[in-house]
Amino acid sequence: MEKNKLILFLAFFLAFAGSIIGIINIGLYSSDNKYSAATGGSFFQSPQITAVLVRIEGEIHSGRSTYSSTGAESILSQLREIEKMPNVKGILVEINSPGGTVAASQEIFQELMHLRKTKKIVISMKDMATSGGYYIAAAGDTIFAESGTITGSIGVIAMSPNIKGLMDRYGVEMRVFKAGKYKDSLSPFRDSSDEEITLMNKLLKDTYSKFIEDVAKGRNKTVASIEELAEGRIYSGDDAFRNKLVDDIGGRREALVKLSELCQYEGEIPLLEKKESPIERFLSSMGGRSFGVKWQDPIQNFWENNNSPVLLMHPSAVRLPRQL
C-alpha cells in the first residue's frame, strides 16, 4: 500500500512539475521574447538599437531548416520578422554553406536585397560560402571572409548517370510510357537526344546568366567583371579579396565593427540572436540524428521524393533526380 502511494505521489509530482516547466517555457519563448543577446545587451532587456545575427549553414533548400541544413522558408520568415523590428538597424549574416538549390538561394538573396534598402547588412563567411552560399553573400553591403575560407564557385550544375551500356550488357531493358516528348529527359536508361541536350544547356545558361547578373547587382560590379571570375572557379578568402569578390579579411569581430560603423552606432552594436526553445532544439536534434542514424542529405531526400529535376549551385557533383 505504501509503495502504491509513493508511486502515485511521484506521478503527481512529475505531472505538476511538467506543467510548471511548460508554462515557464511558453512565457520565455513567446513572440515578444524571441531574441537573446549574442553580444552586448542582456537577456532581460534588449538595447534600443540592435543588430540581429542570421545563420546560413549547410545545404540550402526550399522548405524549413533542419538540424544540418538551411531552409529558405525558415530564413525568409526570420528576415520578415526582422523587417518589422524598428530598433534593428543591421543584420550580420554568417554563412557556412557549400550552396544548394537555385530557387532557394535566389529567394534569400532577393529578400536580403529588399532589406538592404532599410537596414545595413554585413556578411561573415566561415569555412565555406560557395555557389548558392556566395549568391546569398552578394546581397550584403560588405563581405568578410577568413583567409582560409573557400568561396566563389559561381556556376550551376545538373548531372545524370547513364547506365545504358551496363543494362545492354546484361540484357536489361527499361520500358517507359510517357505523355510528352521530353518527359523522360535526363533518363539514366538511355542516351540523351541532341534536342534534349540543347534544352538542358539553355536551362543552365539562363540560370547561370541570372546568377551572374544578381551577383553583379549585389556587388555593384559590371556583369563582364563577374563573368571573368565565374565559370565555377573557387577561391581562397585571400584570393577572393584580391579579386574583389569579398571586401575584407576577418571574422565576426571585424564584421561587427563594420556593421556598427554602417549603422552609425558608437562602439560595438549589440547583436541579438534568435533563440530556440528546448522543444525546438530537441525536435531539430531528433531530425538530424535519431537513434544513432545519420541525417540524410535534404537535397538527396528531395530528389528521392519528388518527380522534378533540381538545378544545383554546388561546387561538387551530387545525386540527380531518378525521374523527370
N, C-alpha and C positions, 0 to 999 in steps of 0.2 A: 504493500500500500504506500509506504513512504517513498519507495522508488518511483512509483507512478506519479506521485505528487511532484517529485523533483523534476521528472521529465516534462510534466505539464507546465511547471514554473519556468523551466528553461525555454520551452517552446514559446510561451507568452512573452518572456523577456526578449527573445530574439526577434519576434514579430514587432514588438513595441520599438526596439532599437532600430529595426529596419525602416519603420515608418518615420521615425525622427530623422534618420540619415537621409531618407528620400525628400522630406520637407526641406531640410537644410540644403540639399543638392539643388533643388528647384530654385531656392532663393539665391544661391551663389551663382547659378548659371542661367539666370533669367536674361531676357533680351536687353535689359538695362545694364548688364554687367558682363558682357561677352569678351572683354579685352582686359588683360593684365599687363603690368609693366615688364617689358623685356629689358629696358634700360631707363633709368630716371623714373620720376613719379612714384606711385605706390599702389598697392593692391586696392586700397580702400578709397583713394581719391585720385582721379585722373587729372593731370595738369590741364590748364585751359587750352594750351596749344600743344599738339602732339603730332607724331608720325606713327604709321602702322607698318608692321612687318608682315609681308606676304611671302610664303614659300612656294616655289615650284620645284618639286622633287620627283625623280623617277620618270617613267614613261608618261607622255602627255596624251590624253584620250578624251573623248566625249563622255558625258555622264558624271557620276560622283567620284571623288577622290577615294583611294583605297589606302591600305597600310603602306604600300610601296609605290604608289603612282599618283599622278595629278589628273583630276577630272575637271574639264572645263566648266561644267555646271557648278561645281563647288567653288571654283575661283571666281567665276562671274558673280555668284551670289555674294561672296565676300566683298568684291570690289564695288558692287552696287550698294551694299551696306555702308561702306566707307564713303561713297559719294554723298550720302545723306548726313554725314557727320561733319558739321561746320568747323569744329575745333581741330579736325585732322587736316593739316596743311601739306603733308608729304607722305609718300609711300616708299619704303625700302623693299625691293623685290630681290630675294635671294634665290638664285637658280642653280640647281644641281641636277641636270637632266640631259640625256642623250637625244631628246626630241620625241617625236611621236606622230600622231595623225595630223594631216594637213588642216582640216576644218577646225579642230580643237585649238591648235596653235594660232590660227587666224582669229578665232573668236576672242581669245585672251589678248592678243596683240591689239585688236580693234578697240576693246574695252579700255585698255591702258592708254591708247592714243586719245580716246574720248576724255578720260580722267586727266590727261596731261593738260587739258585746257584750263583746269581749275586747281589742280594740285601738282606739286613737284614730285617727280619720280626718279629714283636712283636705283640702278641695278648693281647687284654684287654677285659676280659669278664665283662658283665654288670649284669642285673638281672638274665639272664638265658643263658646258652650255652650248651644245651643238645643234645644228638643224633647227627643229622646232623650238629648242631652248634658246637659240640665238634669235630666231624670229621674234619671240616674246621680248628678249632683251633689247631689241632695236627700238622698242616703244619708250625706252627710258630717256630722260633728259641727259643723264650722264651714266656711263657704263664703267664699272670697275671689274678688273679680273686679277687673279693672282698670277705670278709668273708661270706657275705650273698648271694653270687652268688650260683645258683643251676646249677650243671653241671653233666657230666657223661652220664648216660643212654645209654651206648654203647650196642646197640641192634637193631633189625629190627622187624617190626610188620606188619601183614596183617590180616584183620578180615573181616568176612562176616556174616550178620544176617541170621538166619534160621527161616522162618515163616511157615514152612510146617505144623506144628501142628495147628497153627491158621487157615490156609487155609482148612485143613481137617475138622476142627470143623464146619466151615460154608459151607462146600461142594464146595469150590472153587478149580479149577484145572488150572494149567498153562500149556499150550501146547507149546512145544519147538521144533523147526525144526532146525537142525544143520548139518553141514558137517565138521566132525572132532570129534572124540570120546571125547576129553577133552574140546571142545569149550565152554561148559557151566559149567566148573569147578567153584566152589565157588558160584553157583547159590543159591539165598536165598529161592528158592521154593522147594528144595529137600535136602536130606542128602547127604553129600559127600561120595564117594566111598573110599575104602581103598587105591586104586591106586592113586586117586586124593590127598588124604592126604599125601601119600608118596612123590608125585611130589612136593606138596607145601612145605613140610618140607625140601626137597632137595634144592629148590629155596631159602628158608630162610637161610638154613645152609650155602650155597655158599656165599650169600650176607653178612651174619654175619661174616664169616671167612675172607672175603676181608676187611670188616670194621676193624676187629682186626689187620690184617696184616698191613693195612695202618697206623693205629694209632701207632703201634709198630715202623714202619719205620719213621714216623714223629717225634716221641718222642725219637728215638734211644734206644728203650727198646726191650726186648725179647717178642715174641708172648705169651709165657707162663705167663709172668708177667702181660700183659694186660688182658689175659683171666681171671686171678684171680680177676680182678677189673671190669669185664664186666657183662654179664648176665642181662643188663638193669638196674643195680643199679644206683641210683642218689646220689650225694654228695653235701655237702655244700662246699664253697670255702676253708674253713679251712681243711675239711676232704680230699678234693681233693689235697691240698698241702701236707698233711701228707702222702697221698698215691702216691705222685709224679705224679699225673695227671696234675698238674699245677706247675709252678716253684716258684711263689712268690705271696704274698698277696699285692694288691694295685690296683689303678685305672689308669686314663690317665697320671697323673703326674709321677707316678713311672714307668709306661710303657715307657713314653717318655724319661725319664732319662736313662733307659736301652737301648732304641733304639739309643740314642745319643752315648752311650758308644760303642755299637756294630758297629756303623758307624764311630767310631773314630773321633767324632765331639766334639770340645772343647766347653763346655757349653751345652745349650739345642738346639737341631737341629730344625730349622724352620719347621713347619708342615703345609702342604698345604691340602686343601680340595676341591674336585671338586664342581664347582658351578652349580646351576640350573638357567636357565633363568626364568624370570617372566612367560613366556608362559609354560615352563616345570612344574613349581610349580603349575600353575593354572590347567593344564591338570591332574597332579597327584592327586591334591586335589579333582578335579571333579571325577576322577576314584575311589577315596576312599570314597567320601561322596557326593552323588548327590541328591540335593533337600531333604536332611534330611534322605535319605535311607542309612542304614548301609552297609559298604563294605562287599561283600560276600567273604568267605574264598576261596582263589585261588585254594587250593587243592580240596576242595569240588566242585568248579566250573569245575576243570579239569575232575573229575570223572563223572560229570553230562553231559559232552560234548564229552567224548571220550569212546571208546569201549575196552580199555586195562586196566588191573589191575595195581595199583601203589603200590609199596612197600614203606613203610614209615620208616624213622628213627625219631621217635617221642616218647616222654615219655608217651603219653596217647592214648587211642583208638580214632580213627577218622572215618569218614564215609568211606564205602567201595564202590567199583565200582558196579553199578547195573547189569553190563553185562560184560562178558569176550569177 
